[in-house]
Amino acid sequence: MKVILILTLIVIFSLIYLLLKNHDKNALLTFICSIIVVYIVLNPKQCIGFTIDGAKLFFNAVFPSLFPFLVIVNLIISFGGIEIYSRLLGTLLCRPLGLPKECSLVLLVSVFCGYPLGARYAAELYEQNLIDHQTLERLLNIATNGSPLFIIGSVGTAMLGHPSLGYILIISNILSCIIMGLLLPGRYKWKNYKTTNKKVSTQSINLGIALKNALEDAVKTCISIGSFVIIFSVIINIIKSNASFNIALTYVSKYTNLPIEIFQSFTLGILEVTNGCNLIASSAISYDLKLTISSFLIAFSGLSITSQVYSLVYKHKISINKYILLKVIQGIVAALITLFICNMSFVHIAQDVFLDSYPKVYSFSPFLLGIIFLITMPVIVYKLKSLIRVS
C-alpha cells in the first residue's frame, strides 16, 4: 500500500512539475479535471450522494437566508437607496476606510448578509459608474466578510458550542476588515468629494417592475452561487473520502508532531470554509487554537467563496491573484487578533471536565470587549479624520 501511494505521488508531482515548468496551466487544469472525471465514473453512486448533499446544503442553509436579502437589497437600490444611505451613513462608515460615500450600502450588506453579496453590490456600484476601478478593488477586499448569522450562529454556537466564542470571531473579523481598509493603498480623496461626487438616479420606478427585476436578479444570482456550493461539495467529499489524502496527512502529522485534524481541517477549509470550521470544532485541539484557525478561514473565506466572488466581478478585469493574496493577509491579521484576544487576562478559555468538556468562557468577556470596542472606535475615527486632514 505504501509503495503504491509513493509511486502515485511521484507520478502526480512529476506531471505537475513538468506542466508548471512549461507554464501550461490549461494542461494542468485538464489533468486535474480528468482525475475527477475518472473518480466520478468509478464511483457514480457515491458522487451522486455528494451532489445531493451539496444541493441539500444550499437549499436548506444558503438559499433561505440569501434569497430574501438579495430581493430586498435589489429593491433598496431600485428606489435610490445608495444615495439615501450615502447621505445618512457615508461619512461614518466610509471616510475612515478611505472609500466614497456610495459604498456605505455595500458595507452594510457585507456586515449583515456576508459574502458573496458584498462583491455582488460592489460590482453594481462600478457598473453604475459610481466608483472607479481602483475603488472597486479596495471595496472587494474590505466588503467580503462572513455574516454574523454564520459566525455567531453556525460556527460559534452550533459548531464550537457557545455563542461567546462566535463574538470573539466576529470582533476579529470586523477588526481585520478595518485594518485592511487602513492598509490598502489608493484611499479615496475626500477633499475632492464635492467635485467628483456622482449623482445617483432617483427617477421614480414602478413597484411591480422593480419587484420583477429584483426577483429575476435574485434567482439568477442564487442559481450561480448554488452551482458553486454543489460542485465544491462534491470536490471536498471526494478529497475527504480519498485514502491517499488521509494517508498523506497521517505522514505529515507524524513527522511534524501536530494533530492530523489541524492539517485536514485547514486543507479542506482552504477549499470551503464551512467544512473546515466544522472539522476544526470537532477536533481535540485546544479552544484558542480552534478559534485562531477558524478566524483565519473565515477571513480568508475559502476558494469556494473566492470563486463565487470572481464570477461576479471577473468581467471588470479584477486580478484574482491579488485578491487572494490580500485575503490571505486579512486571514493572518484576523488570526493574530483572535490569538491576542484569547490570551487576554479577562478572556480565559478553559476545559470544564465536570460539564462534558463544555468550553467555559466568562460570560462578561464578549460584552466587555464590545464596550471597549464602542468606546475606542470614536477615538480611532477622530484620529483618522485628523490624519486625513493633515494629508
C-alpha positions as CSV (number, residue, x, y, z in Angstrom):
1,M,0.0,0.0,0.0
2,K,2.8,2.4,0.9
3,V,4.7,1.6,-2.3
4,I,1.5,2.3,-4.4
5,L,1.0,5.5,-2.6
6,I,4.6,6.7,-3.0
7,L,4.5,5.8,-6.7
8,T,1.2,7.6,-7.2
9,L,2.5,10.7,-5.5
10,I,5.8,10.6,-7.6
11,V,3.8,10.4,-10.8
12,I,1.4,13.2,-9.9
13,F,4.1,15.6,-8.7
14,S,6.3,14.8,-11.7
15,L,3.4,15.7,-14.1
16,I,2.7,18.8,-12.1
17,Y,6.4,19.8,-12.2
18,L,6.6,19.2,-16.0
19,L,3.4,21.2,-16.6
20,L,4.4,24.1,-14.4
21,K,7.9,24.1,-15.9
22,N,6.3,24.7,-19.3
23,H,3.8,27.2,-17.8
24,D,1.0,25.2,-19.3
25,K,-1.8,25.9,-16.8
26,N,-4.5,24.7,-19.1
27,A,-2.9,21.3,-19.3
28,L,-2.6,21.2,-15.5
29,L,-6.2,22.0,-15.0
30,T,-7.2,19.5,-17.7
31,F,-5.2,16.9,-15.8
32,I,-6.9,17.6,-12.5
33,C,-10.4,17.6,-14.0
34,S,-9.6,14.3,-15.8
35,I,-8.7,12.7,-12.4
36,I,-12.1,14.0,-11.0
37,V,-14.0,12.6,-14.0
38,V,-12.3,9.2,-13.6
39,Y,-13.2,9.2,-9.9
40,I,-16.9,10.0,-10.7
41,V,-17.1,7.3,-13.4
42,L,-15.6,4.7,-11.0
43,N,-17.8,5.9,-8.0
44,P,-21.1,7.1,-9.5
45,K,-23.3,6.3,-6.6
46,Q,-21.0,7.9,-4.1
47,C,-20.7,11.1,-6.2
48,I,-24.4,11.3,-6.7
49,G,-24.7,11.3,-2.9
50,F,-22.1,14.1,-2.7
51,T,-24.1,16.1,-5.2
52,I,-27.4,15.6,-3.3
53,D,-25.6,16.6,0.0
54,G,-24.4,19.8,-1.7
55,A,-27.9,20.6,-3.0
56,K,-29.4,20.0,0.5
57,L,-26.8,22.3,2.0
58,F,-27.7,25.0,-0.5
59,F,-31.5,24.7,-0.3
60,N,-31.6,24.2,3.5
61,A,-29.0,26.7,4.7
62,V,-27.8,29.1,1.9
63,F,-30.9,29.8,-0.2
64,P,-33.3,30.7,2.7
65,S,-31.0,33.4,4.0
66,L,-29.6,34.5,0.7
67,F,-32.7,34.9,-1.5
68,P,-34.7,37.3,0.7
69,F,-31.7,39.6,1.2
70,L,-31.0,39.7,-2.5
71,V,-34.6,40.7,-3.3
72,I,-34.7,43.4,-0.5
73,V,-31.4,44.9,-1.4
74,N,-32.2,45.0,-5.1
75,L,-35.4,46.9,-4.2
76,I,-33.4,49.3,-2.0
77,I,-31.1,50.0,-4.9
78,S,-34.0,50.5,-7.3
79,F,-35.6,53.2,-5.1
80,G,-32.4,55.2,-4.7
81,G,-31.1,53.5,-1.5
82,I,-27.5,54.1,-2.4
83,E,-27.9,57.9,-2.3
84,I,-30.0,57.7,0.9
85,Y,-27.5,55.6,2.8
86,S,-24.6,57.6,1.5
87,R,-26.2,60.7,3.0
88,L,-27.1,59.0,6.3
89,L,-24.0,56.8,7.0
90,G,-21.5,57.6,4.2
91,T,-19.2,59.8,6.3
92,L,-19.3,57.5,9.4
93,L,-18.7,54.2,7.6
94,C,-16.7,55.1,4.5
95,R,-14.3,58.0,5.4
96,P,-12.2,56.1,7.9
97,L,-11.8,53.3,5.3
98,G,-10.9,55.7,2.5
99,L,-14.0,54.9,0.4
100,P,-16.5,57.2,-1.2
101,K,-19.9,57.6,0.4
102,E,-21.7,55.5,-2.1
103,C,-20.0,52.4,-0.7
104,S,-22.0,52.7,2.6
105,L,-24.8,50.4,1.4
106,V,-22.3,47.7,0.3
107,L,-20.5,47.8,3.6
108,L,-23.8,47.3,5.4
109,V,-24.8,44.5,3.1
110,S,-21.4,42.9,3.8
111,V,-21.7,43.2,7.6
112,F,-25.3,41.9,7.8
113,C,-25.5,39.5,4.9
114,G,-21.9,38.3,4.5
115,Y,-20.1,37.0,1.4
116,P,-20.5,37.0,-1.6
117,L,-23.2,39.7,-1.5
118,G,-20.7,42.4,-0.8
119,A,-18.9,41.6,-4.0
120,R,-22.3,41.4,-5.9
121,Y,-23.2,45.0,-5.0
122,A,-19.7,46.4,-5.2
123,A,-19.8,45.3,-8.9
124,E,-23.3,47.0,-9.1
125,L,-21.7,50.3,-8.0
126,Y,-19.0,50.0,-10.6
127,E,-21.5,49.2,-13.3
128,Q,-23.5,52.3,-12.4
129,N,-20.2,54.4,-12.7
130,L,-20.5,55.4,-9.0
131,I,-17.0,54.2,-8.2
132,D,-13.8,53.7,-10.2
133,H,-11.8,50.5,-10.8
134,Q,-9.3,51.2,-8.0
135,T,-12.1,51.8,-5.5
136,L,-13.8,48.5,-6.7
137,E,-10.6,46.6,-6.0
138,R,-10.3,48.1,-2.5
139,L,-14.0,47.6,-1.7
140,L,-13.9,43.9,-2.7
141,N,-11.2,43.2,-0.1
142,I,-13.0,45.2,2.6
143,A,-16.6,44.1,1.9
144,T,-16.3,40.3,1.5
145,N,-16.7,39.0,5.1
146,G,-18.7,36.4,7.0
147,S,-22.1,37.3,8.2
148,P,-23.0,37.5,12.0
149,L,-25.5,34.7,11.5
150,F,-22.8,32.4,10.1
151,I,-20.0,33.4,12.5
152,I,-22.1,33.6,15.8
153,G,-24.9,31.1,14.9
154,S,-23.2,28.4,12.8
155,V,-19.6,28.5,13.9
156,G,-19.8,29.9,17.5
157,T,-23.0,28.3,18.7
158,A,-23.6,25.2,16.6
159,M,-20.0,24.1,15.9
160,L,-18.0,25.4,18.9
161,G,-20.8,25.1,21.4
162,H,-21.0,28.7,22.8
163,P,-22.2,32.0,21.2
164,S,-19.5,33.9,23.2
165,L,-16.8,32.2,21.0
166,G,-18.7,33.5,18.0
167,Y,-18.5,37.0,19.4
168,I,-14.7,36.7,19.6
169,L,-14.6,35.5,16.0
170,I,-16.8,38.3,14.7
171,I,-14.9,41.0,16.6
172,S,-11.7,39.7,15.0
173,N,-13.3,39.5,11.6
174,I,-14.6,43.2,11.8
175,L,-11.2,44.5,13.1
176,S,-9.3,42.7,10.3
177,C,-11.6,44.3,7.8
178,I,-11.0,47.8,9.3
179,I,-7.2,47.2,9.4
180,M,-7.3,46.1,5.7
181,G,-9.2,49.3,4.9
182,L,-6.4,51.3,6.6
183,L,-3.6,49.4,5.0
184,L,-4.8,49.1,1.4
185,P,-3.3,51.8,-1.0
186,G,-5.4,54.1,-3.2
187,R,-7.5,55.8,-0.5
188,Y,-10.3,58.0,-1.8
189,K,-9.5,61.7,-1.7
190,W,-12.4,63.1,0.4
191,K,-11.3,66.7,-0.1
192,N,-12.3,66.3,-3.7
193,Y,-15.6,64.7,-2.9
194,K,-17.9,67.6,-3.8
195,T,-16.4,68.0,-7.3
196,T,-16.2,64.2,-8.1
197,N,-19.4,63.0,-6.5
198,K,-21.7,61.4,-9.0
199,K,-25.5,61.7,-8.6
200,V,-27.5,58.6,-8.3
201,S,-30.6,58.5,-10.5
202,T,-33.7,59.0,-8.4
203,Q,-36.1,58.6,-11.2
204,S,-39.4,57.0,-10.0
205,I,-39.9,53.4,-10.9
206,N,-43.0,51.2,-10.8
207,L,-43.1,48.9,-7.8
208,G,-44.2,45.9,-9.9
209,I,-41.3,46.4,-12.3
210,A,-38.9,46.9,-9.5
211,L,-40.1,43.7,-7.8
212,K,-39.9,41.7,-11.0
213,N,-36.4,42.9,-11.7
214,A,-35.3,42.2,-8.1
215,L,-36.7,38.7,-8.2
216,E,-35.2,37.8,-11.6
217,D,-31.8,39.1,-10.5
218,A,-32.0,37.3,-7.1
219,V,-32.9,34.0,-8.8
220,K,-30.1,34.3,-11.3
221,T,-27.5,35.1,-8.5
222,C,-28.8,32.2,-6.3
223,I,-28.5,29.7,-9.2
224,S,-24.9,30.8,-9.8
225,I,-24.0,30.6,-6.1
226,G,-25.8,27.3,-5.7
227,S,-23.8,25.8,-8.5
228,F,-20.5,26.7,-6.7
229,V,-21.8,25.2,-3.4
230,I,-22.7,21.9,-5.1
231,I,-19.6,21.4,-7.1
232,F,-17.3,22.3,-4.2
233,S,-19.3,20.0,-2.0
234,V,-18.6,17.2,-4.5
235,I,-14.8,18.0,-4.7
236,I,-14.4,18.3,-0.9
237,N,-16.2,15.0,-0.3
238,I,-14.1,13.3,-2.9
239,I,-10.9,14.5,-1.2
240,K,-12.2,13.6,2.3
241,S,-13.0,10.0,1.2
242,N,-9.8,9.5,-0.6
243,A,-7.4,7.1,1.2
244,S,-4.3,8.7,-0.3
245,F,-5.2,12.1,1.0
246,N,-5.7,10.7,4.5
247,I,-2.5,8.6,4.4
248,A,-0.5,11.6,3.3
249,L,-1.9,13.7,6.1
250,T,-1.0,10.9,8.6
251,Y,2.6,11.0,7.4
252,V,2.7,14.8,7.7
253,S,1.2,14.7,11.1
254,K,3.7,12.0,12.2
255,Y,6.7,14.0,11.1
256,T,5.6,17.3,12.4
257,N,4.1,16.0,15.7
258,L,0.9,18.0,15.2
259,P,-2.6,16.6,15.3
260,I,-3.9,15.3,11.9
261,E,-7.1,17.3,12.5
262,I,-5.2,20.6,12.0
263,F,-3.9,19.6,8.5
264,Q,-7.2,18.1,7.4
265,S,-9.4,20.9,8.6
266,F,-7.0,23.6,7.3
267,T,-6.7,22.0,3.9
268,L,-10.4,21.5,3.4
269,G,-11.1,24.9,4.9
270,I,-8.9,26.5,2.3
271,L,-11.4,25.0,-0.2
272,E,-14.6,25.6,1.7
273,V,-14.8,27.5,4.9
274,T,-17.9,25.8,6.5
275,N,-16.4,22.2,6.2
276,G,-13.1,23.5,7.6
277,C,-14.6,25.2,10.6
278,N,-16.8,22.2,11.3
279,L,-13.8,19.8,11.3
280,I,-11.8,22.3,13.5
281,A,-14.7,22.4,16.0
282,S,-14.9,18.6,16.3
283,S,-11.1,18.2,16.7
284,A,-9.4,17.5,20.0
285,I,-7.1,20.6,19.9
286,S,-7.3,23.5,22.4
287,Y,-10.0,26.1,22.1
288,D,-7.6,29.0,21.5
289,L,-6.1,27.1,18.6
290,K,-9.6,26.2,17.3
291,L,-10.6,29.9,17.3
292,T,-7.3,31.1,15.7
293,I,-7.6,28.6,12.8
294,S,-11.3,29.3,12.4
295,S,-10.7,33.0,12.4
296,F,-8.2,32.7,9.6
297,L,-10.5,30.5,7.5
298,I,-13.5,32.9,8.0
299,A,-11.5,35.9,7.0
300,F,-9.9,34.2,4.0
301,S,-13.3,32.8,3.1
302,G,-12.0,29.7,1.1
303,L,-11.7,29.1,-2.6
304,S,-15.4,28.3,-3.0
305,I,-16.4,31.8,-1.9
306,T,-13.5,33.3,-3.8
307,S,-14.8,31.6,-7.0
308,Q,-18.2,33.0,-6.3
309,V,-16.8,36.5,-5.8
310,Y,-14.7,36.2,-9.0
311,S,-17.7,35.0,-11.0
312,L,-19.5,38.3,-10.1
313,V,-16.6,40.6,-10.9
314,Y,-14.4,38.9,-13.5
315,K,-15.8,40.9,-16.4
316,H,-14.4,44.1,-14.7
317,K,-10.8,42.7,-15.0
318,I,-10.1,42.2,-11.3
319,S,-6.9,40.4,-10.5
320,I,-7.8,37.2,-8.7
321,N,-4.2,36.6,-7.6
322,K,-4.0,40.0,-5.9
323,Y,-7.5,39.4,-4.3
324,I,-6.4,36.0,-2.9
325,L,-3.1,37.4,-1.6
326,L,-4.9,40.2,0.2
327,K,-7.5,37.8,1.7
328,V,-4.6,35.6,3.0
329,I,-3.2,38.7,4.6
330,Q,-6.6,39.5,6.1
331,G,-6.8,36.0,7.4
332,I,-3.4,36.2,9.1
333,V,-4.5,39.6,10.7
334,A,-7.7,38.1,11.9
335,A,-5.9,35.0,13.4
336,L,-3.4,37.2,15.2
337,I,-6.2,39.4,16.6
338,T,-8.0,36.3,17.8
339,L,-4.9,34.9,19.4
340,F,-4.3,38.2,21.2
341,I,-7.9,38.2,22.5
342,C,-7.7,34.6,23.7
343,N,-4.5,35.4,25.7
344,M,-6.0,38.5,27.4
345,S,-6.4,38.0,31.1
346,F,-10.2,38.5,31.2
347,V,-10.9,36.2,28.2
348,H,-9.9,32.9,29.6
349,I,-11.0,29.8,27.7
350,A,-10.7,26.6,29.7
351,Q,-11.9,23.0,29.7
352,D,-14.5,22.1,32.3
353,V,-14.3,18.4,33.0
354,F,-17.5,18.4,35.0
355,L,-19.6,19.6,32.1
356,D,-18.8,17.0,29.4
357,S,-15.9,19.1,28.0
358,Y,-18.0,22.1,27.6
359,P,-15.9,25.2,26.8
360,K,-16.2,27.7,29.6
361,V,-15.9,31.4,28.6
362,Y,-16.5,34.0,31.2
363,S,-19.9,35.4,30.3
364,F,-19.0,39.0,30.6
365,S,-15.9,38.9,28.3
366,P,-17.6,39.4,24.9
367,F,-19.7,42.2,26.2
368,L,-16.7,43.8,27.8
369,L,-14.9,43.6,24.5
370,G,-17.9,45.1,22.8
371,I,-17.9,48.0,25.3
372,I,-14.2,48.6,24.8
373,F,-14.7,48.5,21.0
374,L,-17.5,51.0,21.2
375,I,-15.5,53.4,23.4
376,T,-12.4,53.2,21.3
377,M,-13.9,53.5,17.9
378,P,-14.9,57.2,18.1
379,V,-11.3,58.0,19.2
380,I,-9.9,56.0,16.3
381,V,-12.3,57.7,13.8
382,Y,-11.3,61.1,15.2
383,K,-7.6,60.3,14.9
384,L,-8.2,59.1,11.3
385,K,-10.0,62.3,10.4
386,S,-7.1,64.3,11.8
387,L,-4.6,62.3,9.7
388,I,-6.8,62.7,6.6
389,R,-6.9,66.5,7.1
390,V,-3.1,66.6,7.5
391,S,-2.5,64.5,4.4
